[in-house]
Amino acid sequence: MNKKLKIGLFGLGCVGQGLYEVLQQTPTLNAEIKTIVVKNKNKKRSLSEEQFSYDKNLILDDPEINTVVELIDDSEAAFEIVKAALQKGKAVVSANKKMISEHFQELLDLQKEFKVPFLYEAAVCASIPIIRNLEEYYDNDLLRSIEGIVNGSTNYILTKTISENLSYELALKQAQDLGYAESNPILDTGGFDARYKLQILIAHAFGQVLRPKDIFHQGINRIGELELRYAKEKNLKIKLKARAFKNEEGRLCTFVLPEYVKSSDKFYQVDEVYNALQIEGCFADRQFFVGRGAGSYPTASAVLSDISALRYDYRYEYRKLNSEYEVANAEDTYIKALLRHPSSEADEIRTKFLQVDEHYKSREQAYTIGVLNLKEAKEILKEEQRSLVLISTLSQKDLEQLQSPYEEIAWAVGNGG
Ligand SMILES: NC(=O)c1ccc[n+]([C@@H]2O[C@H](COP(=O)([O-])OP(=O)(O)OC[C@H]3O[C@@H](n4cnc5c(N)ncnc54)[C@H](OP(=O)(O)O)[C@@H]3O)[C@@H](O)[C@H]2O)c1
């Protein structure tokens, strides 16, 4: 079946404009934008004024419009639009990860009740076709882990600050100017956006509907000069990574943390606005997906793919939902990490580690590298002047082989840290 789609489009910003242009170049799609609704009446537009409306009901109440494409930057207004559209039996495409993640269960219920498709490939890793792959190709029992760089603007900022010595502020400004950053940049830099995406990935990969706040996260906004210099001197890069993996007991461990990555690691080469995901299965071993993770056309291409899939009534089946997984306790997940903290806290911090490998202290600040569990890390990071960068995760076998004594300063960050 190849049905004609009449589209009501909400939002003509970075992604909406991209979609508009991409659709003009895809006449074979049999999809036409009938109405565009935006917010600000006084904004200068690239299209003529008569092409815009400001009343959402002009789309929602139009029986001719069978497809709503929601591309706005306000998650609560977006939820109201999506909910009303689904209730009216219209198929919906969205790129709004915050809205989808925060209302995941309600959106599942709406899809079930009104029997309409709701697709959101662009919400996770923009141009990488990951959700449909997780839905269609990967069987629940075969997946061990999914990990990746899922936020384009933080990867852009980290690339510029580490490899090109740009200041954090300038790199963020560039990411905003290029249309990579959210309207509220703390959503990206604070790791919230990566957490929303991980929540969506977990639902499709492992069938668990977590609340975003159940996923431990730290962004890149606390990373300071000390962590950057450590990376440069050791030829490492820092990547903000989202992880979900089954531990030895089959329990699901999840978190979003900045991570030191070695030059031998595939993620090391993933720079600028690119995203990457590594999926590990029991038999297929590892597979690596890479592609642009933000920006007008790459994100629009995923929206376009969803629109195209609606022509043959594609919908997510959510076959893995309600799988019998338990989520691991934070105290059972062990990590090796570099923790920066004020020098005055060095003795107290050291006691939180199961093993300390390195310890450095200057007049103002200190760092400790060692093994600690996620529950302890969460507690420690409640104080804002502390920052953590992951080095590795530990298996049960790694834990059994831990040795105790540590090296009192293997590396110095220079005069006073
Ligand atoms: N940018 C990316 O690279 C990217 C990547 C993946 C996903 N996304 C997601 O895609 C969505 C759109 O992002 P964007 O970067 O295109 O945002 P944007 O450039 O800030 O554009 C937002 C658009 O939404 C419109 N809008 C806001 N509130 C509205 C409302 N209540 N009713 C109607 N229109 C409203 C704005 O109208 P005015 O034009 O009148 O201001 C504007 O056209 C977000 O959910 C974002 O998370 C973005």
The ligand as an ORCA input file, in Angstrom:
! r2SCAN-3c Opt
* xyz 0 1
  N      18.217     20.558     16.022
  C      18.598     19.293     15.973
  O      19.689     18.972     15.496
  C      17.688     18.221     16.524
  C      18.094     16.880     16.425
  C      17.241     15.858     16.877
  C      16.022     16.202     17.431
  N      15.666     17.526     17.546
  C      14.364     17.836     18.142
  O      13.538     18.414     17.147
  C      12.640     19.352     17.743
  C      12.781     20.703     17.042
  O      14.092     21.159     17.227
  P      14.656     22.418     16.405
  O      16.124     22.397     16.608
  O      14.112     22.422     15.020
  O      14.022     23.637     17.235
  P      14.007     25.191     16.830
  O      14.949     25.479     15.726
  O      14.121     25.950     18.095
  O      12.526     25.406     16.236
  C      11.399     25.228     17.038
  C      10.152     25.508     16.222
  O       9.038     25.181     17.052
  C       8.068     26.225     16.948
  N       7.254     26.216     18.168
  C       7.639     26.296     19.471
  N       6.573     26.184     20.296
  C       5.492     26.018     19.479
  C       4.107     25.838     19.721
  N       3.604     25.806     20.953
  N       3.278     25.712     18.638
  C       3.766     25.754     17.380
  N       5.082     25.904     17.087
  C       5.919     26.054     18.133
  C       8.894     27.475     16.790
  O       8.064     28.483     16.268
  P       8.629     29.934     15.825
  O       9.331     29.684     14.524
  O       7.407     30.748     15.664
  O       9.553     30.375     16.924
  C       9.977     26.983     15.817
  O       9.527     27.054     14.488
  C      12.993     19.385     19.246
  O      12.154     18.501     19.936
  C      14.415     18.846     19.277
  O      14.716     18.208     20.512
  C      16.465     18.525     17.098
*
